[in-house]
Amino acid sequence: MEPQQQRREIYWKQTGRVTVVLMILWFVAGLGVHFFARDLNFRFFGWPFSFWMAAQGSLLIFLLIVVAYVWIMERLDREHGFEEDLS
């Protein structure tokens, strides 16, 4: 197998893993927390945790997931030589 092809396969395998992990986090933040909201009945910054997650927490988690994806993928692109030349 060519080194370029092997590098591509490793790259896509790692990309798939990153995507699956971040999608699981997205699922837990988007559905899991809201589904179990009644069980998450404690105060967080003066508000019930379930209300805080519905109003603010999930949005912040989604934003962090996007930032993490960009950061990790840029690092993977550099490691495998697939970075874009923006000049």
Buried (B, 14 or more C-beta within 10 A) or exposed (E): EEEEEEBBEEBEEBBEEBEEBBEEBBEEBBEBBEEEBEEBEEEBEEEBBBEBBBEEBBEEBBEEBEEBBEEBBEEBBEEBEEEEEEE
